[in-house]
Amino acid sequence: MSLNGSATGGPTEAPYDAVLLVSFGGPEGQGDVLPFLRNVTRGRGIPDERLAEVAEHYYHFGGISPINQWCREVIEALRQEFRANGIDLPIYWGNRNWPPMLVDAVTQMTGDGVKRALALCTSAYGSYSSCRQYVEDINAARAAVGETAPVIDKIRHFFDHPGFVGGFADQLKLSLDQIADQSNTRVVFTAHSIPDVMEECSGPEGARYADQVAEAAALVAERAGWTGAFDVVWQSRSGPPSMPWLGPDINDHLKVLAADGVDTVVVSPVGFLSDHIEVLWDLDNEAKDTAAELGLRYLRAGTPKVDADLVGMFRDLVAERVKGAPLRRLGKLPVWDPTVEGCCPARRPPAPEKHRGR
Protein backbone atom coordinates (compact mmCIF):
# COMPACT_ATOMS: atom_id res chain seq x y z
CA MET A 1 0.00 0.00 0.00
CA SER A 2 1.64 3.23 -1.13
CA LEU A 3 1.24 6.16 1.26
CA ASN A 4 2.45 8.98 -0.98
CA GLY A 5 -0.89 10.74 -1.41
CA SER A 6 -2.33 13.42 0.83
CA ALA A 7 -3.88 10.83 3.12
CA THR A 8 -3.80 7.13 3.84
CA GLY A 9 -7.26 6.67 2.36
CA GLY A 10 -9.16 6.50 5.65
CA PRO A 11 -9.06 4.32 8.74
CA THR A 12 -8.09 0.68 8.44
CA GLU A 13 -10.71 -1.90 7.50
CA ALA A 14 -10.97 -2.93 11.17
CA PRO A 15 -10.72 -0.34 13.94
CA TYR A 16 -7.67 -0.23 16.13
CA ASP A 17 -8.26 -0.70 19.83
CA ALA A 18 -4.70 -0.27 21.17
CA VAL A 19 -1.25 1.14 20.49
CA LEU A 20 1.93 -0.85 21.12
CA LEU A 21 5.26 0.96 21.58
CA VAL A 22 8.00 -1.35 20.29
CA SER A 23 11.64 -0.61 21.06
CA PHE A 24 14.99 -2.35 21.10
CA GLY A 25 15.28 -2.50 24.88
CA GLY A 26 18.33 -2.03 27.05
CA PRO A 27 19.83 -3.10 30.39
CA GLU A 28 19.03 -1.16 33.53
CA GLY A 29 21.81 -2.37 35.82
CA GLN A 30 25.20 -4.04 35.87
CA GLY A 31 23.71 -7.52 36.22
CA ASP A 32 21.50 -7.04 33.19
CA VAL A 33 24.27 -6.37 30.69
CA LEU A 34 25.48 -9.83 29.67
CA PRO A 35 21.98 -11.39 29.69
CA PHE A 36 20.81 -8.50 27.49
CA LEU A 37 23.67 -8.98 25.05
CA ARG A 38 22.92 -12.71 24.90
CA ASN A 39 19.34 -11.84 23.97
CA VAL A 40 20.49 -9.48 21.22
CA THR A 41 22.86 -12.03 19.71
CA ARG A 42 20.83 -15.19 20.36
CA GLY A 43 21.16 -17.77 17.65
CA ARG A 44 24.41 -16.34 16.28
CA GLY A 45 26.87 -18.43 18.28
CA ILE A 46 28.82 -15.45 19.65
CA PRO A 47 30.87 -16.52 22.71
CA ASP A 48 30.64 -14.71 26.02
CA GLU A 49 34.24 -13.51 25.83
CA ARG A 50 33.34 -11.39 22.81
CA LEU A 51 30.18 -10.13 24.47
CA ALA A 52 32.27 -9.20 27.51
CA GLU A 53 34.21 -6.73 25.37
CA VAL A 54 31.00 -4.94 24.42
CA ALA A 55 29.73 -5.16 27.99
CA GLU A 56 32.51 -2.79 29.02
CA HIS A 57 30.75 -0.03 27.07
CA TYR A 58 27.70 -0.51 29.27
CA TYR A 59 29.69 -0.76 32.49
CA HIS A 60 31.24 2.61 31.61
CA PHE A 61 27.71 4.04 32.09
CA GLY A 62 26.78 2.00 35.14
CA GLY A 63 25.24 -0.81 33.11
CA ILE A 64 22.27 1.38 32.18
CA SER A 65 21.04 2.18 28.70
CA PRO A 66 18.91 5.35 28.55
CA ILE A 67 16.43 3.84 26.12
CA ASN A 68 14.01 2.20 28.59
CA GLN A 69 13.55 5.38 30.62
CA TRP A 70 13.08 7.29 27.37
CA CYS A 71 10.27 4.87 26.45
CA ARG A 72 8.58 5.43 29.81
CA GLU A 73 8.67 9.19 29.29
CA VAL A 74 7.27 8.85 25.76
CA ILE A 75 4.40 6.63 26.93
CA GLU A 76 3.39 9.00 29.72
CA ALA A 77 3.53 12.04 27.43
CA LEU A 78 1.67 10.22 24.66
CA ARG A 79 -1.13 9.19 27.00
CA GLN A 80 -1.66 12.84 27.85
CA GLU A 81 -1.48 13.76 24.15
CA PHE A 82 -4.09 11.14 23.27
CA ARG A 83 -6.47 12.41 25.94
CA ALA A 84 -6.08 15.99 24.69
CA ASN A 85 -6.77 14.98 21.08
CA GLY A 86 -9.63 12.54 21.48
CA ILE A 87 -7.66 9.35 20.76
CA ASP A 88 -9.13 6.76 23.10
CA LEU A 89 -6.56 3.99 22.84
CA PRO A 90 -4.59 2.26 25.60
CA ILE A 91 -0.80 2.15 25.16
CA TYR A 92 1.21 -1.03 25.74
CA TRP A 93 4.99 -1.42 25.64
CA GLY A 94 7.11 -4.33 24.46
CA ASN A 95 10.85 -4.56 23.77
CA ARG A 96 12.67 -6.86 21.39
CA ASN A 97 15.57 -7.70 23.72
CA TRP A 98 14.86 -6.75 27.35
CA PRO A 99 11.83 -6.51 29.66
CA PRO A 100 9.14 -5.59 29.14
CA MET A 101 9.38 -8.15 26.35
CA LEU A 102 7.18 -8.13 23.27
CA VAL A 103 5.69 -11.55 24.01
CA ASP A 104 4.62 -10.38 27.47
CA ALA A 105 3.03 -7.24 26.01
CA VAL A 106 1.14 -9.29 23.41
CA THR A 107 0.03 -11.72 26.13
CA GLN A 108 -1.32 -8.81 28.19
CA MET A 109 -3.07 -7.30 25.17
CA THR A 110 -4.69 -10.65 24.39
CA GLY A 111 -5.92 -10.99 27.96
CA ASP A 112 -7.35 -7.48 27.80
CA GLY A 113 -9.33 -8.34 24.70
CA VAL A 114 -7.35 -6.29 22.18
CA LYS A 115 -8.12 -7.37 18.61
CA ARG A 116 -6.07 -4.99 16.46
CA ALA A 117 -3.16 -2.79 17.52
CA LEU A 118 -0.90 -0.26 15.85
CA ALA A 119 2.82 -0.68 16.57
CA LEU A 120 4.82 2.52 17.10
CA CYS A 121 8.37 1.36 16.47
CA THR A 122 11.20 3.60 17.62
CA SER A 123 13.22 3.21 14.41
CA ALA A 124 12.47 5.88 11.80
CA TYR A 125 14.07 4.27 8.74
CA GLY A 126 13.72 1.34 6.42
CA SER A 127 16.20 -1.54 6.23
CA TYR A 128 16.10 -5.12 7.43
CA SER A 129 17.37 -4.36 10.95
CA SER A 130 15.45 -1.10 11.39
CA CYS A 131 12.13 -2.21 9.93
CA ARG A 132 11.57 -5.78 8.79
CA GLN A 133 13.17 -7.29 11.90
CA TYR A 134 10.68 -5.40 14.05
CA VAL A 135 7.86 -6.94 12.01
CA GLU A 136 9.41 -10.40 12.37
CA ASP A 137 9.74 -10.03 16.14
CA ILE A 138 6.14 -8.82 16.43
CA ASN A 139 4.95 -11.81 14.41
CA ALA A 140 7.05 -14.18 16.53
CA ALA A 141 5.46 -12.79 19.70
CA ARG A 142 2.00 -13.21 18.19
CA ALA A 143 2.79 -16.78 17.19
CA ALA A 144 3.99 -17.56 20.71
CA VAL A 145 0.72 -16.27 22.17
CA GLY A 146 -1.41 -18.17 19.70
CA GLU A 147 -4.44 -17.68 17.49
CA THR A 148 -6.15 -15.28 19.90
CA ALA A 149 -3.28 -12.77 19.67
CA PRO A 150 -4.28 -9.41 18.16
CA VAL A 151 -3.40 -8.33 14.65
CA ILE A 152 -0.54 -5.81 14.93
CA ASP A 153 0.31 -3.36 12.13
CA LYS A 154 3.56 -1.39 12.07
CA ILE A 155 3.59 2.35 11.39
CA ARG A 156 5.30 3.78 8.32
CA HIS A 157 8.86 5.10 8.21
CA PHE A 158 8.91 8.62 9.67
CA PHE A 159 12.40 10.03 9.02
CA ASP A 160 10.92 13.07 7.25
CA HIS A 161 8.05 13.89 9.62
CA PRO A 162 8.17 17.55 10.74
CA GLY A 163 8.36 16.46 14.38
CA PHE A 164 11.33 14.21 13.74
CA VAL A 165 13.14 16.83 11.66
CA GLY A 166 12.31 19.63 14.10
CA GLY A 167 13.58 17.72 17.12
CA PHE A 168 16.98 17.15 15.56
CA ALA A 169 17.13 20.67 14.12
CA ASP A 170 16.52 22.23 17.53
CA GLN A 171 19.38 20.26 19.05
CA LEU A 172 21.70 21.01 16.11
CA LYS A 173 21.00 24.71 16.39
CA LEU A 174 21.83 24.66 20.11
CA SER A 175 25.27 23.29 19.26
CA LEU A 176 25.85 25.68 16.36
CA ASP A 177 24.94 28.64 18.55
CA GLN A 178 27.98 27.83 20.71
CA ILE A 179 30.35 28.55 17.81
CA ALA A 180 31.21 32.22 17.31
CA ASP A 181 33.19 31.77 14.09
CA GLN A 182 31.63 29.07 11.90
CA SER A 183 33.77 29.65 8.83
CA ASN A 184 35.70 26.38 9.26
CA THR A 185 32.87 24.37 10.81
CA ARG A 186 31.49 21.17 9.32
CA VAL A 187 28.21 19.55 10.32
CA VAL A 188 28.39 15.76 10.24
CA PHE A 189 25.29 13.58 10.42
CA THR A 190 25.67 9.97 11.55
CA ALA A 191 23.54 6.86 11.41
CA HIS A 192 24.12 3.22 12.21
CA SER A 193 26.10 1.53 9.46
CA ILE A 194 24.68 -1.67 8.04
CA PRO A 195 26.07 -4.28 5.63
CA ASP A 196 25.62 -3.30 2.00
CA VAL A 197 23.55 -6.41 1.45
CA MET A 198 20.97 -5.16 3.99
CA GLU A 199 20.62 -1.63 2.64
CA GLU A 200 17.66 -2.23 0.39
CA CYS A 201 14.28 -1.21 1.81
CA SER A 202 12.22 -1.49 -1.35
CA GLY A 203 8.51 -0.94 -1.05
CA PRO A 204 6.22 -0.45 -4.03
CA GLU A 205 8.36 2.42 -5.33
CA GLY A 206 11.71 1.66 -3.70
CA ALA A 207 14.17 3.68 -1.65
CA ARG A 208 17.43 2.83 0.06
CA TYR A 209 18.29 3.24 3.72
CA ALA A 210 21.20 5.54 2.82
CA ASP A 211 18.87 7.69 0.70
CA GLN A 212 16.48 8.07 3.61
CA VAL A 213 19.27 9.08 5.99
CA ALA A 214 20.60 11.58 3.45
CA GLU A 215 17.17 13.15 3.00
CA ALA A 216 16.65 13.41 6.75
CA ALA A 217 20.06 15.06 7.14
CA ALA A 218 19.31 17.63 4.45
CA LEU A 219 15.94 18.44 6.01
CA VAL A 220 17.46 18.85 9.48
CA ALA A 221 20.23 21.11 8.17
CA GLU A 222 17.70 23.30 6.36
CA ARG A 223 15.38 23.49 9.37
CA ALA A 224 18.30 24.43 11.64
CA GLY A 225 19.28 27.25 9.28
CA TRP A 226 22.64 25.68 8.44
CA THR A 227 23.81 26.83 4.99
CA GLY A 228 27.37 25.50 5.20
CA ALA A 229 28.71 22.13 4.13
CA PHE A 230 27.54 18.95 5.80
CA ASP A 231 28.34 15.25 5.40
CA VAL A 232 26.55 11.98 6.07
CA VAL A 233 28.77 9.31 7.61
CA TRP A 234 28.30 6.08 9.51
CA GLN A 235 29.04 4.61 12.91
CA SER A 236 28.79 1.48 15.05
CA ARG A 237 29.99 -0.98 12.43
CA SER A 238 30.65 -4.54 13.57
CA GLY A 239 31.58 -7.69 11.71
CA PRO A 240 34.60 -8.94 9.75
CA PRO A 241 36.54 -6.42 7.62
CA SER A 242 35.86 -8.52 4.53
CA MET A 243 32.14 -7.73 4.73
CA PRO A 244 31.24 -4.46 2.93
CA TRP A 245 29.36 -1.98 5.14
CA LEU A 246 28.15 1.55 4.51
CA GLY A 247 30.96 4.08 4.90
CA PRO A 248 32.85 6.19 5.61
CA ASP A 249 33.10 5.58 9.34
CA ILE A 250 32.94 8.76 11.38
CA ASN A 251 36.42 8.31 12.83
CA ASP A 252 37.97 7.96 9.39
CA HIS A 253 36.01 10.96 8.17
CA LEU A 254 37.22 13.15 11.02
CA LYS A 255 40.78 12.54 9.81
CA VAL A 256 39.81 13.71 6.32
CA LEU A 257 38.15 16.84 7.68
CA ALA A 258 41.18 17.72 9.79
CA ALA A 259 43.44 17.33 6.77
CA ASP A 260 41.13 19.63 4.79
CA GLY A 261 41.50 22.44 7.33
CA VAL A 262 38.21 22.08 9.19
CA ASP A 263 38.66 23.20 12.78
CA THR A 264 35.22 22.52 14.32
CA VAL A 265 32.89 19.56 13.86
CA VAL A 266 29.28 19.34 15.02
CA VAL A 267 27.97 15.77 14.99
CA SER A 268 24.22 15.08 14.82
CA PRO A 269 23.19 11.41 15.28
CA VAL A 270 20.21 11.68 12.95
CA GLY A 271 19.96 7.90 12.67
CA PHE A 272 19.00 7.50 16.34
CA LEU A 273 15.71 8.75 17.78
CA SER A 274 17.08 8.66 21.33
CA ASP A 275 20.38 8.38 23.15
CA HIS A 276 21.56 4.88 23.93
CA ILE A 277 24.91 3.20 24.37
CA GLU A 278 25.89 3.32 20.69
CA VAL A 279 25.41 7.09 20.71
CA LEU A 280 27.06 7.62 24.08
CA TRP A 281 30.04 5.33 23.52
CA ASP A 282 30.70 5.68 19.81
CA LEU A 283 30.21 9.44 19.62
CA ASP A 284 30.81 10.81 23.12
CA ASN A 285 33.87 8.64 23.68
CA GLU A 286 35.45 7.17 20.55
CA ALA A 287 34.71 9.93 18.03
CA LYS A 288 35.33 12.64 20.63
CA ASP A 289 38.73 11.13 21.42
CA THR A 290 39.56 10.92 17.72
CA ALA A 291 38.69 14.60 17.29
CA ALA A 292 40.86 15.56 20.26
CA GLU A 293 43.83 13.67 18.80
CA LEU A 294 43.34 15.57 15.54
CA GLY A 295 43.04 18.96 17.22
CA LEU A 296 39.40 19.38 16.16
CA ARG A 297 36.87 21.17 18.31
CA TYR A 298 34.06 18.64 18.72
CA LEU A 299 30.42 19.21 19.62
CA ARG A 300 27.81 16.47 19.68
CA ALA A 301 24.26 17.67 19.06
CA GLY A 302 21.58 15.92 21.10
CA THR A 303 18.83 13.60 20.00
CA PRO A 304 15.26 14.98 20.17
CA LYS A 305 13.74 15.81 23.52
CA VAL A 306 10.50 14.16 24.60
CA ASP A 307 8.56 17.31 23.82
CA ALA A 308 5.61 18.57 21.78
CA ASP A 309 7.40 17.87 18.47
CA LEU A 310 8.24 14.26 19.27
CA VAL A 311 4.97 13.38 20.98
CA GLY A 312 2.98 15.20 18.30
CA MET A 313 4.78 13.12 15.68
CA PHE A 314 3.68 9.86 17.28
CA ARG A 315 0.15 11.23 17.65
CA ASP A 316 0.12 12.08 13.92
CA LEU A 317 1.37 8.63 12.96
CA VAL A 318 -1.46 7.07 14.95
CA ALA A 319 -4.05 9.48 13.53
CA GLU A 320 -3.01 8.60 9.97
CA ARG A 321 -4.06 5.01 10.53
CA VAL A 322 -6.87 5.45 13.03
CA LYS A 323 -8.60 8.52 11.58
CA GLY A 324 -7.30 8.64 8.01
CA ALA A 325 -5.51 11.91 8.77
CA PRO A 326 -3.27 13.44 6.07
CA LEU A 327 0.37 12.42 6.08
CA ARG A 328 2.63 15.11 7.49
CA ARG A 329 6.02 14.78 5.83
CA LEU A 330 8.67 17.06 4.39
CA GLY A 331 10.61 14.73 2.11
CA LYS A 332 10.12 13.53 -1.44
CA LEU A 333 11.21 9.90 -1.16
CA PRO A 334 8.40 7.33 -1.30
CA VAL A 335 6.93 5.92 1.89
CA TRP A 336 4.72 2.84 2.11
CA ASP A 337 2.97 0.45 4.38
CA PRO A 338 5.90 -1.50 5.89
CA THR A 339 3.82 -4.66 6.33
CA VAL A 340 3.71 -5.30 2.58
CA GLU A 341 5.65 -8.21 1.18
CA GLY A 342 9.02 -7.17 -0.20
CA CYS A 343 9.56 -4.26 2.20
CA CYS A 344 13.05 -4.31 3.74
CA PRO A 345 13.96 -7.83 2.60
CA ALA A 346 15.69 -10.17 5.01
CA ARG A 347 19.02 -10.38 3.21
CA ARG A 348 21.00 -11.12 6.31
CA PRO A 349 24.79 -11.08 6.28
CA PRO A 350 26.87 -13.60 8.22
CA ALA A 351 26.72 -13.20 12.00
CA PRO A 352 28.74 -10.17 13.18
CA GLU A 353 31.84 -10.62 15.27
CA LYS A 354 30.42 -8.54 18.08
CA HIS A 355 27.42 -6.48 19.05
CA ARG A 356 27.58 -2.71 19.41
CA GLY A 357 25.30 -1.91 22.32
CA ARG A 358 22.19 0.21 22.68
C-alpha positions as CSV (number, residue, x, y, z in Angstrom):
1,M,0.0,0.0,0.0
2,S,1.6,3.2,-1.1
3,L,1.2,6.2,1.3
4,N,2.4,9.0,-1.0
5,G,-0.9,10.7,-1.4
6,S,-2.3,13.4,0.8
7,A,-3.9,10.8,3.1
8,T,-3.8,7.1,3.8
9,G,-7.3,6.7,2.4
10,G,-9.2,6.5,5.7
11,P,-9.1,4.3,8.7
12,T,-8.1,0.7,8.4
13,E,-10.7,-1.9,7.5
14,A,-11.0,-2.9,11.2
15,P,-10.7,-0.3,13.9
16,Y,-7.7,-0.2,16.1
17,D,-8.3,-0.7,19.8
18,A,-4.7,-0.3,21.2
19,V,-1.3,1.1,20.5
20,L,1.9,-0.8,21.1
21,L,5.3,1.0,21.6
22,V,8.0,-1.4,20.3
23,S,11.6,-0.6,21.1
24,F,15.0,-2.4,21.1
25,G,15.3,-2.5,24.9
26,G,18.3,-2.0,27.0
27,P,19.8,-3.1,30.4
28,E,19.0,-1.2,33.5
29,G,21.8,-2.4,35.8
30,Q,25.2,-4.0,35.9
31,G,23.7,-7.5,36.2
32,D,21.5,-7.0,33.2
33,V,24.3,-6.4,30.7
34,L,25.5,-9.8,29.7
35,P,22.0,-11.4,29.7
36,F,20.8,-8.5,27.5
37,L,23.7,-9.0,25.1
38,R,22.9,-12.7,24.9
39,N,19.3,-11.8,24.0
40,V,20.5,-9.5,21.2
41,T,22.9,-12.0,19.7
42,R,20.8,-15.2,20.4
43,G,21.2,-17.8,17.6
44,R,24.4,-16.3,16.3
45,G,26.9,-18.4,18.3
46,I,28.8,-15.5,19.7
47,P,30.9,-16.5,22.7
48,D,30.6,-14.7,26.0
49,E,34.2,-13.5,25.8
50,R,33.3,-11.4,22.8
51,L,30.2,-10.1,24.5
52,A,32.3,-9.2,27.5
53,E,34.2,-6.7,25.4
54,V,31.0,-4.9,24.4
55,A,29.7,-5.2,28.0
56,E,32.5,-2.8,29.0
57,H,30.8,0.0,27.1
58,Y,27.7,-0.5,29.3
59,Y,29.7,-0.8,32.5
60,H,31.2,2.6,31.6
61,F,27.7,4.0,32.1
62,G,26.8,2.0,35.1
63,G,25.2,-0.8,33.1
64,I,22.3,1.4,32.2
65,S,21.0,2.2,28.7
66,P,18.9,5.4,28.5
67,I,16.4,3.8,26.1
68,N,14.0,2.2,28.6
69,Q,13.6,5.4,30.6
70,W,13.1,7.3,27.4
71,C,10.3,4.9,26.5
72,R,8.6,5.4,29.8
73,E,8.7,9.2,29.3
74,V,7.3,8.9,25.8
75,I,4.4,6.6,26.9
76,E,3.4,9.0,29.7
77,A,3.5,12.0,27.4
78,L,1.7,10.2,24.7
79,R,-1.1,9.2,27.0
80,Q,-1.7,12.8,27.8
81,E,-1.5,13.8,24.1
82,F,-4.1,11.1,23.3
83,R,-6.5,12.4,25.9
84,A,-6.1,16.0,24.7
85,N,-6.8,15.0,21.1
86,G,-9.6,12.5,21.5
87,I,-7.7,9.4,20.8
88,D,-9.1,6.8,23.1
89,L,-6.6,4.0,22.8
90,P,-4.6,2.3,25.6
91,I,-0.8,2.1,25.2
92,Y,1.2,-1.0,25.7
93,W,5.0,-1.4,25.6
94,G,7.1,-4.3,24.5
95,N,10.9,-4.6,23.8
96,R,12.7,-6.9,21.4
97,N,15.6,-7.7,23.7
98,W,14.9,-6.8,27.4
99,P,11.8,-6.5,29.7
100,P,9.1,-5.6,29.1
101,M,9.4,-8.1,26.4
102,L,7.2,-8.1,23.3
103,V,5.7,-11.5,24.0
104,D,4.6,-10.4,27.5
105,A,3.0,-7.2,26.0
106,V,1.1,-9.3,23.4
107,T,0.0,-11.7,26.1
108,Q,-1.3,-8.8,28.2
109,M,-3.1,-7.3,25.2
110,T,-4.7,-10.6,24.4
111,G,-5.9,-11.0,28.0
112,D,-7.3,-7.5,27.8
113,G,-9.3,-8.3,24.7
114,V,-7.3,-6.3,22.2
115,K,-8.1,-7.4,18.6
116,R,-6.1,-5.0,16.5
117,A,-3.2,-2.8,17.5
118,L,-0.9,-0.3,15.9
119,A,2.8,-0.7,16.6
120,L,4.8,2.5,17.1
121,C,8.4,1.4,16.5
122,T,11.2,3.6,17.6
123,S,13.2,3.2,14.4
124,A,12.5,5.9,11.8
125,Y,14.1,4.3,8.7
126,G,13.7,1.3,6.4
127,S,16.2,-1.5,6.2
128,Y,16.1,-5.1,7.4
129,S,17.4,-4.4,11.0
130,S,15.5,-1.1,11.4
131,C,12.1,-2.2,9.9
132,R,11.6,-5.8,8.8
133,Q,13.2,-7.3,11.9
134,Y,10.7,-5.4,14.0
135,V,7.9,-6.9,12.0
136,E,9.4,-10.4,12.4
137,D,9.7,-10.0,16.1
138,I,6.1,-8.8,16.4
139,N,5.0,-11.8,14.4
140,A,7.1,-14.2,16.5
141,A,5.5,-12.8,19.7
142,R,2.0,-13.2,18.2
143,A,2.8,-16.8,17.2
144,A,4.0,-17.6,20.7
145,V,0.7,-16.3,22.2
146,G,-1.4,-18.2,19.7
147,E,-4.4,-17.7,17.5
148,T,-6.1,-15.3,19.9
149,A,-3.3,-12.8,19.7
150,P,-4.3,-9.4,18.2
151,V,-3.4,-8.3,14.7
152,I,-0.5,-5.8,14.9
153,D,0.3,-3.4,12.1
154,K,3.6,-1.4,12.1
155,I,3.6,2.4,11.4
156,R,5.3,3.8,8.3
157,H,8.9,5.1,8.2
158,F,8.9,8.6,9.7
159,F,12.4,10.0,9.0
160,D,10.9,13.1,7.2
161,H,8.1,13.9,9.6
162,P,8.2,17.6,10.7
163,G,8.4,16.5,14.4
164,F,11.3,14.2,13.7
165,V,13.1,16.8,11.7
166,G,12.3,19.6,14.1
167,G,13.6,17.7,17.1
168,F,17.0,17.2,15.6
169,A,17.1,20.7,14.1
170,D,16.5,22.2,17.5
171,Q,19.4,20.3,19.0
172,L,21.7,21.0,16.1
173,K,21.0,24.7,16.4
174,L,21.8,24.7,20.1
175,S,25.3,23.3,19.3
176,L,25.8,25.7,16.4
177,D,24.9,28.6,18.5
178,Q,28.0,27.8,20.7
179,I,30.3,28.5,17.8
180,A,31.2,32.2,17.3
181,D,33.2,31.8,14.1
182,Q,31.6,29.1,11.9
183,S,33.8,29.7,8.8
184,N,35.7,26.4,9.3
185,T,32.9,24.4,10.8
186,R,31.5,21.2,9.3
187,V,28.2,19.5,10.3
188,V,28.4,15.8,10.2
189,F,25.3,13.6,10.4
190,T,25.7,10.0,11.6
191,A,23.5,6.9,11.4
192,H,24.1,3.2,12.2
193,S,26.1,1.5,9.5
194,I,24.7,-1.7,8.0
195,P,26.1,-4.3,5.6
196,D,25.6,-3.3,2.0
197,V,23.5,-6.4,1.5
198,M,21.0,-5.2,4.0
199,E,20.6,-1.6,2.6
200,E,17.7,-2.2,0.4
201,C,14.3,-1.2,1.8
202,S,12.2,-1.5,-1.4
203,G,8.5,-0.9,-1.0
204,P,6.2,-0.5,-4.0
205,E,8.4,2.4,-5.3
206,G,11.7,1.7,-3.7
207,A,14.2,3.7,-1.7
208,R,17.4,2.8,0.1
209,Y,18.3,3.2,3.7
210,A,21.2,5.5,2.8
211,D,18.9,7.7,0.7
212,Q,16.5,8.1,3.6
213,V,19.3,9.1,6.0
214,A,20.6,11.6,3.5
215,E,17.2,13.2,3.0
216,A,16.6,13.4,6.8
217,A,20.1,15.1,7.1
218,A,19.3,17.6,4.5
219,L,15.9,18.4,6.0
220,V,17.5,18.8,9.5
221,A,20.2,21.1,8.2
222,E,17.7,23.3,6.4
223,R,15.4,23.5,9.4
224,A,18.3,24.4,11.6
225,G,19.3,27.2,9.3
226,W,22.6,25.7,8.4
227,T,23.8,26.8,5.0
228,G,27.4,25.5,5.2
229,A,28.7,22.1,4.1
230,F,27.5,18.9,5.8
231,D,28.3,15.3,5.4
232,V,26.5,12.0,6.1
233,V,28.8,9.3,7.6
234,W,28.3,6.1,9.5
235,Q,29.0,4.6,12.9
236,S,28.8,1.5,15.0
237,R,30.0,-1.0,12.4
238,S,30.6,-4.5,13.6
239,G,31.6,-7.7,11.7
240,P,34.6,-8.9,9.8
241,P,36.5,-6.4,7.6
242,S,35.9,-8.5,4.5
243,M,32.1,-7.7,4.7
244,P,31.2,-4.5,2.9
245,W,29.4,-2.0,5.1
246,L,28.2,1.6,4.5
247,G,31.0,4.1,4.9
248,P,32.8,6.2,5.6
249,D,33.1,5.6,9.3
250,I,32.9,8.8,11.4
251,N,36.4,8.3,12.8
252,D,38.0,8.0,9.4
253,H,36.0,11.0,8.2
254,L,37.2,13.2,11.0
255,K,40.8,12.5,9.8
256,V,39.8,13.7,6.3
257,L,38.2,16.8,7.7
258,A,41.2,17.7,9.8
259,A,43.4,17.3,6.8
260,D,41.1,19.6,4.8
261,G,41.5,22.4,7.3
262,V,38.2,22.1,9.2
263,D,38.7,23.2,12.8
264,T,35.2,22.5,14.3
265,V,32.9,19.6,13.9
266,V,29.3,19.3,15.0
267,V,28.0,15.8,15.0
268,S,24.2,15.1,14.8
269,P,23.2,11.4,15.3
270,V,20.2,11.7,12.9
271,G,20.0,7.9,12.7
272,F,19.0,7.5,16.3
273,L,15.7,8.7,17.8
274,S,17.1,8.7,21.3
275,D,20.4,8.4,23.1
276,H,21.6,4.9,23.9
277,I,24.9,3.2,24.4
278,E,25.9,3.3,20.7
279,V,25.4,7.1,20.7
280,L,27.1,7.6,24.1
281,W,30.0,5.3,23.5
282,D,30.7,5.7,19.8
283,L,30.2,9.4,19.6
284,D,30.8,10.8,23.1
285,N,33.9,8.6,23.7
286,E,35.5,7.2,20.6
287,A,34.7,9.9,18.0
288,K,35.3,12.6,20.6
289,D,38.7,11.1,21.4
290,T,39.6,10.9,17.7
291,A,38.7,14.6,17.3
292,A,40.9,15.6,20.3
293,E,43.8,13.7,18.8
294,L,43.3,15.6,15.5
295,G,43.0,19.0,17.2
296,L,39.4,19.4,16.2
297,R,36.9,21.2,18.3
298,Y,34.1,18.6,18.7
299,L,30.4,19.2,19.6
300,R,27.8,16.5,19.7
301,A,24.3,17.7,19.1
302,G,21.6,15.9,21.1
303,T,18.8,13.6,20.0
304,P,15.3,15.0,20.2
305,K,13.7,15.8,23.5
306,V,10.5,14.2,24.6
307,D,8.6,17.3,23.8
308,A,5.6,18.6,21.8
309,D,7.4,17.9,18.5
310,L,8.2,14.3,19.3
311,V,5.0,13.4,21.0
312,G,3.0,15.2,18.3
313,M,4.8,13.1,15.7
314,F,3.7,9.9,17.3
315,R,0.1,11.2,17.6
316,D,0.1,12.1,13.9
317,L,1.4,8.6,13.0
318,V,-1.5,7.1,14.9
319,A,-4.1,9.5,13.5
320,E,-3.0,8.6,10.0
321,R,-4.1,5.0,10.5
322,V,-6.9,5.5,13.0
323,K,-8.6,8.5,11.6
324,G,-7.3,8.6,8.0
325,A,-5.5,11.9,8.8
326,P,-3.3,13.4,6.1
327,L,0.4,12.4,6.1
328,R,2.6,15.1,7.5
329,R,6.0,14.8,5.8
330,L,8.7,17.1,4.4
331,G,10.6,14.7,2.1
332,K,10.1,13.5,-1.4
333,L,11.2,9.9,-1.2
334,P,8.4,7.3,-1.3
335,V,6.9,5.9,1.9
336,W,4.7,2.8,2.1
337,D,3.0,0.4,4.4
338,P,5.9,-1.5,5.9
339,T,3.8,-4.7,6.3
340,V,3.7,-5.3,2.6
341,E,5.7,-8.2,1.2
342,G,9.0,-7.2,-0.2
343,C,9.6,-4.3,2.2
344,C,13.1,-4.3,3.7
345,P,14.0,-7.8,2.6
346,A,15.7,-10.2,5.0
347,R,19.0,-10.4,3.2
348,R,21.0,-11.1,6.3
349,P,24.8,-11.1,6.3
350,P,26.9,-13.6,8.2
351,A,26.7,-13.2,12.0
352,P,28.7,-10.2,13.2
353,E,31.8,-10.6,15.3
354,K,30.4,-8.5,18.1
355,H,27.4,-6.5,19.1
356,R,27.6,-2.7,19.4
357,G,25.3,-1.9,22.3
358,R,22.2,0.2,22.7
